[in-house]
Amino acid sequence: MTADVDGTTVRIAVGQMLSEVSPEANLAELGRIAERAAEQGASVLVCPEAAMARFGIPLGPVAQPLDGPWAAGVREVAARHGLLVVAGMFTPAPDGRVRNTLLITGRGVDTRYDKVHLFDAFGFAESRTVAPGDRVVKATADGVGFGFATCYDVRFPELFVRLAESGAQVILVPASWGAGPGKREQWELLVRARALDSTCWVVAAGQADPAAVGVEPGTSAPTGIGHSMVVSPLGEVRGRLGAEPGLLVVDVEVGRVAAARSSVPVIANRRPDAYR
C-alpha cells in the first residue's frame, strides 16, 4: 500500500485464470500468478470463482474443508508473496452439497465468503449441487475495507449497498460468467452499475474464456468469458482484460470513494423506509 494526494492507494492484481479440473494444477497456476503479481508490486491478488476446479465436473469429490490441503496451499502462497489472496474454491456443506466459497487470506486476514445468490438461471441450476451462504462478509486489510461477492451476486444491488454501509470501499467479485448472447454486455453493465450503486471500487475477476485459447470445455456449465475489469466508484472502467488468460494490475485510489460519496451521496440519500 502507498499513499497519494487522495489517500491510500492499493495495487490490486486480477489473475484471469483458465481453471482445469485438477485442484493441484490450479493451485500451481495460482502460485505462478501470485509470483507475477508480487513482482509488479501488488498487495492484493483476486482470482476467479472456481479457481480450485472449473464448473462442469462433479463438485463433491473435489470439495475440501478450509483446513484442507488446497486452502493450506493458497495460504502458503499468500504468505510467501505478502499478498491478500482471494480465490474461489468448493467446501463441503452439511446437507451433502458443497458451498461455493471464497477463501480470503493473507496480510492479517483469514476468512471466507460463501456465495449467497446461486446461479439458477439461463437453464443452469447451481442449487442442485451447491448450498447457499447466508451472510455478508467484509474484511479490513492495511486499513482498507474490502467487501466480497461472487459472480451471480452481481445481479443483486442490495448486497453491494449493504457492503458499502458496512464500511467496504473496494468490493472484490470473483466470477465464472456463463457464455451466451448478450452475456458479455450484461457483465460489463452489471459490474459498472454495482460500482455506482455502492460508490465503491469494484474489482471483477473472471475465468478466462476456454474458446479464446482453443479449448473445448465439453460442458454447458458456466466456464467463463474473461473480460475482468476494475471499475471506479463513479463507474469508470480503469482497467480490463480480454477473453484470454492474463494478469491485470491497477492502482486503486481508495480516497476516490469518499470523493464519490460526497459528490453523489446515494448511500446517505437512501430511503429504504419509503419502499419497504
PLY file of the C-alpha trace (Angstrom):
ply
format ascii 1.0
element vertex 276
property float x
property float y
property float z
element edge 275
property int vertex1
property int vertex2
end_header
0.00 0.00 0.00
1.14 3.54 -0.78
-0.33 6.98 -0.30
-1.03 9.80 -2.75
-2.99 13.05 -2.78
-6.22 11.08 -2.45
-5.03 9.00 0.50
-4.36 5.29 0.39
-3.61 3.57 -2.90
-3.72 -0.21 -3.08
-2.22 -2.05 -6.03
-4.58 -4.87 -6.95
-3.80 -7.70 -9.34
-6.53 -9.62 -11.13
-5.49 -13.11 -12.14
-7.75 -14.17 -15.02
-7.20 -17.91 -14.87
-8.49 -20.73 -17.02
-9.11 -23.35 -14.37
-8.66 -27.03 -15.13
-10.36 -29.98 -13.46
-7.35 -30.67 -11.20
-7.14 -28.68 -7.94
-3.41 -29.39 -7.76
-2.77 -28.00 -11.24
-4.87 -24.94 -10.47
-3.03 -24.33 -7.20
0.28 -24.43 -9.08
-1.05 -21.91 -11.61
-2.32 -19.67 -8.81
1.17 -19.74 -7.34
2.69 -18.64 -10.65
0.17 -15.82 -10.97
0.88 -14.71 -7.39
4.60 -14.54 -8.11
3.99 -12.29 -11.12
1.59 -10.11 -9.14
4.11 -9.64 -6.32
6.87 -8.82 -8.83
4.64 -5.99 -10.10
4.18 -4.61 -6.60
0.63 -5.79 -5.92
-0.55 -6.31 -2.36
-3.88 -7.92 -3.31
-4.50 -10.74 -5.79
-8.04 -11.59 -6.87
-8.52 -14.90 -8.68
-11.81 -16.15 -10.15
-14.67 -18.15 -8.77
-13.93 -21.87 -9.18
-10.18 -21.25 -9.15
-9.89 -24.60 -7.36
-11.62 -26.54 -10.17
-13.82 -25.45 -13.04
-17.54 -25.96 -13.25
-18.91 -28.84 -15.30
-17.43 -31.64 -13.18
-18.85 -33.33 -10.04
-18.02 -30.86 -7.27
-18.45 -33.15 -4.27
-15.26 -35.16 -4.91
-13.08 -32.03 -5.23
-14.55 -30.08 -2.27
-12.23 -29.66 0.71
-12.61 -28.01 4.12
-10.87 -24.74 4.84
-8.19 -26.61 6.79
-7.56 -28.96 3.85
-4.54 -29.07 1.53
-5.84 -26.73 -1.18
-6.62 -23.90 1.23
-3.34 -24.53 3.03
-1.54 -24.16 -0.28
-3.24 -20.84 -1.01
-2.34 -19.59 2.47
1.28 -20.53 1.85
1.26 -18.67 -1.48
-0.23 -15.59 0.19
2.35 -15.64 2.98
5.29 -16.24 0.64
4.43 -13.28 -1.56
2.99 -10.93 1.06
-0.40 -10.81 -0.65
-4.03 -10.75 0.34
-5.30 -13.56 -1.91
-8.95 -14.11 -2.80
-9.74 -17.31 -4.70
-12.81 -19.43 -5.33
-12.99 -22.97 -4.02
-15.59 -25.54 -3.01
-16.12 -26.62 0.60
-18.39 -29.36 1.95
-21.90 -28.36 3.10
-23.74 -30.21 5.87
-26.57 -31.37 3.56
-24.27 -33.25 1.17
-23.97 -30.42 -1.33
-20.96 -28.09 -1.46
-20.59 -24.40 -0.79
-19.20 -22.03 -3.41
-16.62 -20.40 -1.17
-14.17 -17.54 -1.50
-11.03 -18.14 0.55
-9.76 -14.73 1.69
-6.32 -14.96 3.22
-3.11 -13.05 3.82
-1.94 -9.70 5.22
-3.53 -10.42 8.58
-6.85 -11.72 7.18
-8.16 -15.27 7.11
-11.88 -15.64 6.42
-14.43 -16.97 3.93
-17.42 -15.83 1.96
-20.00 -18.39 0.81
-21.89 -17.32 -2.31
-25.34 -16.12 -1.27
-27.17 -15.95 -4.61
-26.94 -19.20 -6.54
-26.99 -19.29 -10.34
-30.41 -20.81 -11.02
-30.80 -19.01 -14.34
-30.28 -19.39 -18.09
-31.10 -23.10 -17.82
-28.44 -23.84 -15.16
-29.33 -24.87 -11.59
-26.37 -24.28 -9.29
-28.55 -25.00 -6.25
-28.79 -28.68 -7.21
-25.23 -29.20 -6.06
-24.37 -26.01 -4.14
-25.81 -24.80 -0.83
-26.19 -21.02 -0.42
-24.34 -18.88 2.07
-26.27 -16.67 4.45
-24.05 -13.78 5.49
-22.42 -10.66 4.12
-18.65 -10.56 4.59
-16.33 -7.58 4.91
-12.67 -7.64 5.93
-10.08 -4.96 6.60
-6.51 -5.24 5.37
-3.98 -2.44 5.79
-6.77 -0.06 6.75
-8.84 -0.69 3.60
-12.35 -2.13 3.83
-12.92 -4.96 1.37
-16.31 -6.50 0.58
-16.90 -9.74 -1.26
-19.39 -11.09 -3.79
-19.35 -13.95 -6.27
-20.50 -13.97 -9.90
-24.35 -14.11 -9.92
-24.33 -11.93 -6.79
-23.54 -9.01 -9.13
-27.19 -9.02 -10.22
-28.34 -8.07 -6.70
-27.71 -4.38 -5.91
-28.78 -4.64 -2.29
-25.80 -6.83 -1.45
-23.40 -4.17 -2.72
-25.24 -1.39 -0.88
-25.12 -3.45 2.30
-21.37 -3.93 1.87
-20.90 -0.19 1.39
-22.93 0.53 4.52
-20.76 -1.94 6.45
-17.60 0.01 5.54
-16.46 -1.57 2.28
-14.50 0.71 -0.02
-13.42 -1.95 -2.52
-15.67 -4.87 -3.47
-13.94 -7.93 -4.95
-16.07 -10.07 -7.27
-14.58 -13.38 -8.46
-16.71 -14.94 -11.20
-17.07 -17.72 -13.73
-19.54 -15.97 -16.01
-21.63 -18.07 -18.35
-21.30 -17.51 -22.07
-24.20 -16.70 -24.39
-25.81 -13.97 -26.47
-25.53 -10.62 -24.72
-23.79 -12.05 -21.66
-20.59 -10.03 -22.07
-22.64 -6.83 -22.33
-24.63 -7.77 -19.22
-21.41 -8.47 -17.33
-19.92 -5.07 -18.03
-23.19 -3.24 -17.39
-23.76 -5.02 -14.07
-20.22 -4.52 -12.77
-20.32 -0.81 -13.57
-23.81 -0.44 -12.13
-22.83 -2.07 -8.85
-19.92 0.36 -8.52
-22.37 3.24 -8.95
-24.93 1.71 -6.55
-22.35 1.35 -3.80
-19.91 4.14 -4.71
-17.19 1.54 -4.17
-14.38 0.36 -6.37
-15.44 -2.95 -7.91
-12.76 -5.43 -8.96
-14.32 -8.21 -11.04
-12.10 -11.23 -11.75
-13.50 -13.67 -14.28
-12.49 -17.07 -15.51
-10.90 -16.79 -18.95
-12.86 -18.00 -21.96
-11.77 -21.52 -22.96
-12.61 -20.78 -26.58
-10.07 -17.94 -26.60
-7.26 -20.48 -26.33
-8.88 -23.19 -28.44
-10.14 -25.32 -25.54
-13.49 -27.07 -25.81
-14.89 -27.29 -22.25
-17.29 -30.10 -23.15
-19.94 -28.77 -20.78
-22.80 -26.29 -20.74
-21.74 -25.14 -17.28
-20.50 -21.54 -16.85
-16.78 -21.83 -17.54
-16.05 -18.14 -18.12
-15.87 -15.43 -20.77
-12.94 -13.41 -19.41
-13.25 -9.59 -19.56
-12.18 -8.97 -15.98
-12.27 -5.30 -15.06
-11.59 -2.71 -12.40
-14.26 0.00 -12.07
-14.12 3.24 -10.09
-16.81 4.41 -7.63
-18.24 6.58 -10.43
-18.49 3.68 -12.88
-15.36 4.37 -14.94
-13.53 1.32 -16.26
-9.93 1.82 -15.11
-8.56 -1.45 -16.47
-9.79 -4.51 -18.31
-8.67 -7.76 -19.90
-9.86 -9.58 -23.00
-11.15 -13.14 -23.21
-7.83 -14.98 -22.83
-5.92 -15.67 -19.59
-3.95 -12.72 -18.28
-2.92 -10.53 -15.37
-4.30 -7.04 -14.81
-2.63 -4.76 -12.25
-4.33 -1.50 -11.27
-3.60 1.12 -8.62
-6.88 1.67 -6.77
-7.12 5.12 -5.16
-9.22 4.42 -2.10
-9.75 8.13 -1.46
-11.92 8.28 -4.58
-14.63 6.55 -2.56
-15.07 9.48 -0.18
-14.95 11.91 -3.09
-17.63 9.97 -4.97
-19.87 9.75 -1.91
-19.53 13.48 -1.38
-20.42 14.20 -5.00
-23.16 11.57 -5.44
-24.33 10.59 -1.91
-26.58 7.70 -2.94
-25.80 5.76 0.24
-26.64 8.71 2.50
-29.73 9.61 0.46
-31.28 6.13 0.51
-34.88 5.92 1.74
-35.47 2.23 2.41
-38.29 3.17 4.77
-40.24 4.58 1.83
-40.28 1.39 -0.23
-40.32 -1.46 2.25
0 1
1 2
2 3
3 4
4 5
5 6
6 7
7 8
8 9
9 10
10 11
11 12
12 13
13 14
14 15
15 16
16 17
17 18
18 19
19 20
20 21
21 22
22 23
23 24
24 25
25 26
26 27
27 28
28 29
29 30
30 31
31 32
32 33
33 34
34 35
35 36
36 37
37 38
38 39
39 40
40 41
41 42
42 43
43 44
44 45
45 46
46 47
47 48
48 49
49 50
50 51
51 52
52 53
53 54
54 55
55 56
56 57
57 58
58 59
59 60
60 61
61 62
62 63
63 64
64 65
65 66
66 67
67 68
68 69
69 70
70 71
71 72
72 73
73 74
74 75
75 76
76 77
77 78
78 79
79 80
80 81
81 82
82 83
83 84
84 85
85 86
86 87
87 88
88 89
89 90
90 91
91 92
92 93
93 94
94 95
95 96
96 97
97 98
98 99
99 100
100 101
101 102
102 103
103 104
104 105
105 106
106 107
107 108
108 109
109 110
110 111
111 112
112 113
113 114
114 115
115 116
116 117
117 118
118 119
119 120
120 121
121 122
122 123
123 124
124 125
125 126
126 127
127 128
128 129
129 130
130 131
131 132
132 133
133 134
134 135
135 136
136 137
137 138
138 139
139 140
140 141
141 142
142 143
143 144
144 145
145 146
146 147
147 148
148 149
149 150
150 151
151 152
152 153
153 154
154 155
155 156
156 157
157 158
158 159
159 160
160 161
161 162
162 163
163 164
164 165
165 166
166 167
167 168
168 169
169 170
170 171
171 172
172 173
173 174
174 175
175 176
176 177
177 178
178 179
179 180
180 181
181 182
182 183
183 184
184 185
185 186
186 187
187 188
188 189
189 190
190 191
191 192
192 193
193 194
194 195
195 196
196 197
197 198
198 199
199 200
200 201
201 202
202 203
203 204
204 205
205 206
206 207
207 208
208 209
209 210
210 211
211 212
212 213
213 214
214 215
215 216
216 217
217 218
218 219
219 220
220 221
221 222
222 223
223 224
224 225
225 226
226 227
227 228
228 229
229 230
230 231
231 232
232 233
233 234
234 235
235 236
236 237
237 238
238 239
239 240
240 241
241 242
242 243
243 244
244 245
245 246
246 247
247 248
248 249
249 250
250 251
251 252
252 253
253 254
254 255
255 256
256 257
257 258
258 259
259 260
260 261
261 262
262 263
263 264
264 265
265 266
266 267
267 268
268 269
269 270
270 271
271 272
272 273
273 274
274 275
